[in-house]
Amino acid sequence: MAGYSVIKHKDKEIHLFDYRGCGDEEVIRIMTRANKIMERNDPEELYYIADFTGLTISKTVVNFLNSEETVRASKRAKRGAVIGVEGLKKI
């Protein structure tokens, strides 16, 4: 199920950004939402998981991942995990 959800674990909120089965436009839409969520949450309370299982990422998505807004937002998290990345290939 692609999209965004919150998981409660040991009195902590973990933000799950699920990109499984998404096309480029949907990935960028979810990432834009993720950036906004990360910007408005307290960094000491911000935990996230990004699930890229089975996803092939285009150069457009890579460029968005490397954008200043996305890099800044991801650095605000106390802890983060990315799952489903099998390897990096030359684009």
C-alpha positions as CSV (number, residue, x, y, z in Angstrom):
1,M,0.0,0.0,0.0
2,A,1.8,3.1,-1.2
3,G,1.5,6.3,0.7
4,Y,2.0,7.6,4.2
5,S,1.1,6.2,7.6
6,V,2.1,6.5,11.2
7,I,3.1,3.5,13.3
8,K,3.0,3.8,17.1
9,H,5.8,1.9,18.9
10,K,6.8,2.2,22.5
11,D,5.2,5.7,22.8
12,K,7.0,6.9,19.7
13,E,5.5,7.8,16.3
14,I,7.3,6.3,13.3
15,H,6.4,7.9,10.0
16,L,6.2,5.3,7.2
17,F,6.7,6.5,3.7
18,D,5.8,3.6,1.4
19,Y,6.9,3.9,-2.2
20,R,6.2,0.3,-3.3
21,G,4.7,0.0,-6.7
22,C,4.8,3.7,-7.4
23,G,5.6,5.5,-10.6
24,D,7.8,8.6,-10.7
25,E,5.0,11.1,-10.2
26,E,3.6,9.2,-7.2
27,V,7.1,8.9,-5.6
28,I,7.7,12.6,-6.0
29,R,4.2,13.4,-4.5
30,I,4.9,11.2,-1.5
31,M,8.4,12.7,-1.1
32,T,7.0,16.2,-1.2
33,R,4.6,15.3,1.6
34,A,7.4,13.6,3.5
35,N,9.5,16.8,3.3
36,K,6.6,18.9,4.7
37,I,5.9,16.4,7.5
38,M,9.6,16.3,8.5
39,E,9.9,20.1,8.4
40,R,7.0,20.6,10.8
41,N,8.0,17.9,13.4
42,D,10.4,18.2,16.3
43,P,13.7,16.7,15.2
44,E,14.1,15.1,18.6
45,E,10.9,13.2,18.1
46,L,11.1,12.4,14.4
47,Y,11.6,8.8,13.3
48,Y,10.9,7.5,9.8
49,I,11.0,4.5,7.6
50,A,11.1,4.8,3.8
51,D,10.2,1.6,1.9
52,F,11.5,1.4,-1.7
53,T,11.0,-2.4,-2.1
54,G,10.7,-3.4,-5.7
55,L,11.0,0.2,-7.0
56,T,13.1,1.3,-10.0
57,I,14.0,4.9,-9.5
58,S,14.5,7.2,-12.5
59,K,16.9,10.1,-12.9
60,T,14.0,12.5,-12.2
61,V,13.4,10.9,-8.8
62,V,17.2,10.8,-8.1
63,N,17.4,14.5,-8.8
64,F,14.5,15.2,-6.4
65,L,16.1,13.0,-3.7
66,N,19.3,15.1,-4.1
67,S,17.4,18.5,-4.0
68,E,18.2,20.8,-1.1
69,E,14.7,20.6,0.3
70,T,14.8,16.8,0.5
71,V,18.3,16.6,2.0
72,R,17.5,19.2,4.6
73,A,14.3,17.5,5.6
74,S,15.9,14.1,6.0
75,K,18.7,15.5,8.2
76,R,16.0,16.7,10.7
77,A,15.2,13.2,11.8
78,K,16.5,11.7,15.0
79,R,16.5,8.3,13.3
80,G,15.6,7.1,9.8
81,A,15.8,3.9,7.9
82,V,15.5,3.1,4.2
83,I,14.5,-0.4,3.3
84,G,14.2,-2.3,0.0
85,V,17.3,-0.8,-1.7
86,E,19.0,-3.6,-3.5
87,G,21.9,-1.7,-5.1
88,L,22.8,1.4,-7.0
89,K,23.0,1.3,-10.7
90,K,24.4,3.8,-13.1
91,I,21.7,5.9,-14.6
